[in-house]
Amino acid sequence: MDPMVQGQLKEWFLMMAAVVGLGWCIYLITTAIRRWQQNVMQRHVLDKFSTAQDFAQFIQSPAGQNYLSSFSEAVTNPRNAILTSIKTGCVVMFGGVGFLVGSAGANSVSAATDSITFRIGWVLLLVGVGFLISAGISYFLSRKVGWKEQD
């Protein structure tokens, strides 16, 4: 391979790794902030009730039922589990491809480093494909069993 092309490949890989790393950090931060906001909101709602009887009346109302169903919807809705599996599979799979490209295009000091990144790349790639296969099987089973989306 031409050394100039090899250098450009290495620069491209490093740039893509930085972009993916930055995106991952932004995703983690926004997810943590969203969870924190939901917890604060739920705490404020629960603090509004002065007695257990007030809370019991709220739970029996349609608004209270919607409030309670929002807690369990993420767990019981098969669509959310399938989409999460697809997202995780894509991220892990492309991370593995990045490691494979990096191990193939880099001029490292030792062959052991290339071997390790190559192995990590294959493991991540196959784990990502496993997540995607799992999502496909879950989708097929949810259609076959007749699970419906909860609104």
N, C-alpha and C positions, 0 to 999 in steps of 0.2 A: 504494500500500500504506500502511496505517495506520502512523504513526511508532512507536506503542507496540508493535505487532506486530513491526515491523522491529527494534526494540531487543531484544525478547524472543528473536527468531530469532538475533540476533547473540550474545546471552548464551548461548543454547543451543549454538550452534556453537562458541564458545570453550570451553565446558565439555566438550563432546564431544571437541574437539581435545586438551584437557588429559588426558582419560581415555584416549584412544587413545595419546597420547604416553607416558603413564605405563605403560600396558600394554605398549607396545613396548619400553620400557626394562627392565621386569621380565622380559620374554621374552628379551631379549638377555643379561641378567645370568644368568638361570637356565640358558640354553643354554651360556654360557661356563663356568659352574661345573660343569655336567654333563660337558662335554668335558674339563675339567681333572681331574675325579675319575676319569674313564675312563682318561686318560693315566697318572695316578699309579698306578691299579690295575694297568694293563698293565705298567708299569715294574717294580712290585713282583713281579709274577708272573715276569717274565723274569729278575729278579735272583735268584730262588730256585734257578736252575739253575747248578751249578758248572762243568759242562762242556757242550760241544756235543753229546756223546753222550747226556747226560741230557735235553737239550732235544729231540733227535731221537726218543728213546723216548716222550717226552710227546706229541709231534706225531702219532705213530703210534697213540696210544691214542684211544678214543672221546671222552674228555674233551678231548684236544688237538684233535681234529677239530672239536668244537663251538666251542672257543676260536678256532680259525682262521676258521671260518665266520662268527663274530660280526663279524669285521673287514669281510668283503665283503658281508654280508647287506644293509646299507643301500644299497649300490651296485647289487646284482644283483636285488633284490626290486622288481618293477614297482609293487607296491602302495605302497611307501614313496615312490617318485617321483611317483605320481599324487596321493597325499595331500599331499605337499609342494607340488605345483603348485596344488592346490585351496586350501590355506591361504594361499599367497602371493597367488593371484588374488583371494581374498576381501579380504585386508588392503589390497592395492593398489587394488582397485575401490572399497571403502568410503572409502579416503583420497581418491580422485578425487571421489566424491560429496560428501565433506566440503568439498573445495575449491570445487566447483560451488555448493553451498548457501551457503558463505561469500561467494563472489563475488556471488551474487544478493541476499543479505540484508544486506550491509554497506554503510554509507554512508561510502565512502572519500573522501579528499581529492581524489584524481585518478582519472580514468577509466582511466588506464594500469595502475594497480594492480589494478583489477577485471578488466581485460583479461588481465593476466598470470595471475592466480589462476584465471580462467575457462579459459584455455588449459591450465594445469597440471592442472586438474581433469579436463578432457576427455582429456588424454594419459594420466593415471593410470587413469581409468575404462576406457579402451580397452585399456591394458596389462593391467589386471586381468581384463577379459573375455577377452583373448588367453590368459592363463594358464588360465582356466577351460575355454576351448575346447581348449587343448592337453591338459589333463587328460582331457577327454571323448574326444578322439581317442586318447590313450594307453590309456585304459580299453578302448575299442572294439578297438584293435589287439591289446592283450594278451589279450582274450577270443578274438579271431579267430585269432590265432597259437597260442593254447593255452598261454600261459605260466601256470605254476602258482605259487602262493605257496610260499615256502620256509619251513618251520617250524624 
